[in-house]
Amino acid sequence: MITREITEKLGKHQTPFYYYDLDILRETLSVASREAAGRGFHVHYAVKANFNPVIMKIIAKQGFGADCVSGNEVEHAIACGFPVSETVFAGVGKSDTEIEKALRLGIKCFNAESAEELNVIDSIAGRMGKKAPVALRINPNVQAHTIKPITTGTDENKFGIRLPDLDNVLDRLKELQNLRYRGIHFHIGSQITDLNVYRNLCTRINELWQWLTGRGFGPEDINVGGGLGVSYNDPDRIPPFADYFNIFSTSLDSRIRSTISFELGRSLTANCGSLVSRVLFVKPGALETFVILDAGMTELIRPALYHARHSIKNLTSTGPVKKYTVVGPVCETTDTFGRNIQLPETRRGDLIVIRSAGAYGEVMASRYNMRSLPAALFSDSL
């Protein structure tokens, strides 16, 4: 929560910038860690959600592993304190250079997404005289009931090994001498708020576990992915970690003795981060009144890219409530944060905060229109 005292401190800084409440981050991490550990589960932080080094170092101290989708993320995670023995390299398109880098570092596992990728990792590992640990990312064809651009586990998606192809992939895996099979990996989507989706995933995991075990490929590790959503309407609410983890503890086959791990990102960092901006102009239009901010899609692209609806508040006005369309300065019509947003009467210079921006916010910022990248401020050092 941003108090009047914090608002006064924020108002002294040049906007736009990201503000991170590290107490909220620590509380969220503590709840997630407690609920996971209480059920014997392991958590890997999805680095792509937010790779700010201050955030990363706090998460690393919680004892989580790291889930990475690029070679640079692998290196960055280790530099921030994540143990290399708990660093996993996922992603549908790993370059040869990235694979070599990860092998030299000695990461826990590659999550491989195709037979061709297994061939490439095997070849590189053989050339380097190493045995590469691999898990198979399987596309379970389970609907996540989230928005289409962040659905990743159905037949139309580019991710994972399709179920009809799995038999042939296992046959190929038997032939590759420079790989060590560790287990299986799933990820069905992001910002999932219908927790029943995960029951469907568990059903598919149970079926595949039994089938793989019968084929002699009983998994040592099962990575069930992540995707747990946050409440954008109530940005101070901690995600329902207990309900989330409980679904897996009650729905996975009790005979499974594999290590069960999760890759959480948004649910750990979204609520601690806010984008802070100032009003440049209030512009009456034919159909709506525009509040034009000095932050735009270059600082927070999610509303333009995914039609995400973040909570938007005016921190410095107490006037009568009116409806506005809140936009940025970028020369694109899609540079819009929200329409019909109720705000107290807003004027030039007012301080505006866009909440739940601690995930997929700062890390997706760009220099389009040659704009400067946003700074980051932290509650511990205001």
KEVO-155919 format. One line per field, with one value per residue (C-alpha): residue number from 1; x negated, z, y. Coordinates in steps of 0.1 Angstrom, whole numbers, plus 2048, in hexadecimal, padded with zeros to 3 digits. Layout:
<atoms>
nr [NUM  ...]
xx [X  ...]
zz [Z  ...]
yy [Y  ...]
</atoms>
This chain:
<atoms>
nr [1  2  3  4  5  6  7  8  9  10  11  12  13  14  15  16  17  18  19  20  21  22  23  24  25  26  27  28  29  30  31  32  33  34  35  36  37  38  39  40  41  42  43  44  45  46  47  48  49  50  51  52  53  54  55  56  57  58  59  60  61  62  63  64  65  66  67  68  69  70  71  72  73  74  75  76  77  78  79  80  81  82  83  84  85  86  87  88  89  90  91  92  93  94  95  96  97  98  99  100  101  102  103  104  105  106  107  108  109  110  111  112  113  114  115  116  117  118  119  120  121  122  123  124  125  126  127  128  129  130  131  132  133  134  135  136  137  138  139  140  141  142  143  144  145  146  147  148  149  150  151  152  153  154  155  156  157  158  159  160  161  162  163  164  165  166  167  168  169  170  171  172  173  174  175  176  177  178  179  180  181  182  183  184  185  186  187  188  189  190  191  192  193  194  195  196  197  198  199  200  201  202  203  204  205  206  207  208  209  210  211  212  213  214  215  216  217  218  219  220  221  222  223  224  225  226  227  228  229  230  231  232  233  234  235  236  237  238  239  240  241  242  243  244  245  246  247  248  249  250  251  252  253  254  255  256  257  258  259  260  261  262  263  264  265  266  267  268  269  270  271  272  273  274  275  276  277  278  279  280  281  282  283  284  285  286  287  288  289  290  291  292  293  294  295  296  297  298  299  300  301  302  303  304  305  306  307  308  309  310  311  312  313  314  315  316  317  318  319  320  321  322  323  324  325  326  327  328  329  330  331  332  333  334  335  336  337  338  339  340  341  342  343  344  345  346  347  348  349  350  351  352  353  354  355  356  357  358  359  360  361  362  363  364  365  366  367  368  369  370  371  372  373  374  375  376  377  378  379  380  381  382]
xx [800  7F3  7F9  7F9  7D5  7C9  7DB  7C8  7A7  7B0  7BB  797  78A  78A  7A5  7AC  79D  7A4  7A9  7A5  7B2  79A  7AE  7CA  7B1  7A3  7C6  7D1  7B1  7B5  7D9  7D0  7B2  7C5  7E2  7CC  7B4  7D0  7DB  7B8  7B7  79A  79D  788  78C  794  77A  78C  7A6  78D  767  760  741  74F  76E  75B  743  760  771  750  74D  76E  75E  770  761  762  775  764  76D  74C  727  725  740  72C  70D  720  732  712  702  71F  71B  731  71F  714  71F  743  742  757  754  776  781  78C  76D  74B  72D  70E  6FB  714  714  6EE  6EF  708  6F4  6D4  6E6  6F4  719  732  746  74F  775  774  792  78C  779  763  759  74F  739  728  722  715  6FD  6F0  6ED  6D9  6C1  6BC  6B7  6D5  6F6  713  730  751  776  791  7A9  7CA  7E7  804  81F  830  843  838  857  842  83D  830  80E  803  811  7F4  801  819  814  813  7F6  7D1  7C6  7BE  7BF  7E2  7F1  7F3  7CD  7C2  7BD  7A5  793  78D  77F  767  75D  753  739  729  70B  702  723  730  755  762  787  7A4  7AF  7D0  7DC  7FF  802  7FF  816  82C  847  85E  84C  861  84A  82F  844  846  821  81C  832  81C  7FC  80A  811  7EF  7DC  7EC  7E5  7C1  7BA  7C7  7AF  791  791  79E  795  77D  78B  7AD  7AE  7D3  7CD  7DD  7F5  808  819  81C  839  836  856  847  822  81A  828  80E  815  827  807  817  834  81C  804  81F  82E  80E  809  82C  82F  80E  80C  801  7E9  7D4  7B2  7A3  797  7B3  7A8  7BA  7AE  7BF  7B9  7D6  7E6  7C6  7BD  7DB  7EA  7CA  7C5  7D6  7D0  7D1  7D8  7E2  7FE  7F2  813  838  848  86D  878  898  8A2  88A  872  84E  834  812  7F6  7D1  7D0  7DC  7DB  7B5  7B5  7D3  7DD  7F6  815  80C  800  819  835  82B  83F  829  836  830  830  82B  815  817  83B  859  872  893  891  893  88D  86D  85B  837  81D  7F8  7E4  7D8  7E3  7FA  81F  81A  805  823  823  849  86A  887  86F  87E  866  869  869  847  830  80E  7F2  807  7F5  804  7FC  803  803  7FA  7DE  7C2  7C4  7BF  7BC  799  78A  79F  797  78A  77A  794  797  773  782  76C  770  782  76E  776  77B  77E  791  771  75E  778]
zz [800  7F7  814  814  822  806  7EC  7F8  7F5  7D3  7C7  7CB  7AF  78A  77A  76C  782  791  7B7  7C9  7EC  7F9  818  802  7EE  80D  81B  7FA  7F8  81C  817  7F7  806  825  811  7F9  813  828  80C  802  7E2  7D3  7C4  7A7  7A0  77C  774  756  76D  77C  77A  78D  7A2  7C2  7BE  7B3  7D1  7EA  7D9  7D8  7FE  801  7F6  7D5  7B5  794  774  756  731  724  729  737  750  75B  761  772  78A  795  799  7AF  7C7  7B9  7BC  79B  7A7  7A8  787  76B  746  734  714  6F2  6DF  6F0  6DB  6D9  6EC  708  70B  70D  727  73D  73A  745  763  76D  770  77E  75F  73B  734  711  6FA  6DB  6CE  6B9  6D9  6EA  6CC  6CE  6F4  6F0  6D5  6E8  708  6F6  6E7  709  71A  731  73A  736  74E  73C  743  729  726  71D  70E  721  70C  72B  728  741  73D  73C  71F  6FE  6FC  71D  718  713  718  6FB  6D9  6C7  6DC  6D2  6F4  6FF  6F0  6E4  6F3  6D2  6CD  6EF  6E7  6CB  6E1  6FC  6E2  6D7  6FA  700  6E4  6EF  705  711  722  745  748  767  762  753  752  74B  748  73C  73E  753  768  770  789  784  79B  78E  76F  784  78E  768  766  783  772  753  767  779  758  74A  769  768  743  745  763  74F  733  74B  74C  76F  776  791  78F  785  77E  77D  771  780  773  793  78E  7A3  7AA  796  7A7  7CA  7C6  7EB  7ED  7EF  7D6  7E2  7E6  800  7E8  7CB  7DA  7EB  7C9  7BF  7E1  7E0  7BA  7B0  7B3  7D6  7C7  7B7  7C9  7B1  7BC  7B5  7AB  7A1  78C  79B  78E  78C  7AC  7BF  7B1  7A1  7C0  7CE  7AF  7A3  786  791  778  776  762  745  738  73D  71A  714  6F6  6E2  6F5  713  727  724  740  72F  744  741  743  726  715  715  73B  73F  71F  72E  729  704  6FE  713  71B  740  758  774  791  78A  7A7  7AA  7C9  7CB  7C4  7DB  7C2  7B6  7A4  77E  762  74D  732  73E  723  71D  706  6ED  6C9  6C9  6CF  6E3  6FC  713  737  73C  732  749  766  784  794  7AA  794  784  77A  76A  783  796  7A0  792  79D  789  7A0  79C  785  796  77C  757  75B  75F  74D  72E  72C  70B  6FB  6E0  6D5  6E4  707  726  739  75B  77B  799  7BD  7DC  7FC  810  802  7FE]
yy [800  822  83A  860  860  849  85E  87D  86B  85D  880  88D  876  87A  865  84C  831  80F  80F  7EE  7E8  7CE  7C7  7BB  7A6  796  78E  77E  769  75E  752  740  730  724  716  704  6F6  6EA  6D3  6C8  6DD  6F0  713  721  746  74E  768  776  786  79F  79D  7BD  7B3  7C1  7AC  78D  78E  78F  772  75E  762  751  731  72E  720  733  72C  73C  740  74E  74A  76D  765  747  75B  777  760  750  772  77D  75F  744  722  714  6F2  6FF  713  706  711  710  721  715  723  71F  729  713  72E  72F  709  709  724  711  6F1  702  711  6EF  6F7  6DF  6D8  6E2  6E0  6D4  6DB  6C5  6A7  6BE  6D1  6B1  6A8  6CA  6C9  6A6  6B0  6CF  6BB  6A0  6B9  6C8  6A7  6AC  69A  6B3  6AF  6B3  6B3  6B0  6CE  6BE  6D1  6C2  6D2  6E0  701  71B  731  750  768  759  76C  75C  739  720  6FD  6F5  6E5  707  713  711  704  6E1  6BE  6B4  695  681  687  67D  658  660  679  65F  646  661  66A  646  649  669  661  684  68B  682  681  692  696  6A9  6CD  6DF  703  70A  730  750  765  747  74F  731  718  6FB  6FC  6EE  6D0  6C8  6CB  6B3  69A  69C  69A  67A  66A  672  668  646  642  64E  638  61A  623  625  64B  651  675  67F  6A3  6B0  6D5  6DF  703  722  73B  743  765  784  79A  7BB  7C8  7C3  7C8  7C5  7A1  786  76A  74B  736  71E  715  713  6FB  6E7  6DE  6CD  6BC  6AD  6A7  697  671  668  64E  669  66C  685  6A7  6BF  6E3  702  720  73F  762  77A  76F  776  798  7A9  7B8  7C8  7DE  7FD  814  839  854  879  888  89D  8A9  8A4  8A5  8A6  891  88D  86D  86C  880  875  875  875  867  869  843  82F  80D  810  80D  7F5  7E3  7CA  7DE  7E4  7C1  7AC  7C5  7C1  7D6  7E3  7F7  81C  836  85B  860  886  890  890  8A0  893  871  872  859  85B  848  845  845  849  860  846  84B  82C  82A  80B  81F  81E  813  812  821  82D  82F  840  858  877  896  895  8B1  8B7  8AC  893  873  854  830  811  7F3  7CE  7D7  7C4  7A7  7AC  7D1  7DF  7C0  7C7  7EC  7F9  817  81B  840  842  845  83F  81F  824  826  810  81B  805  809  800  81E  83A]
</atoms>
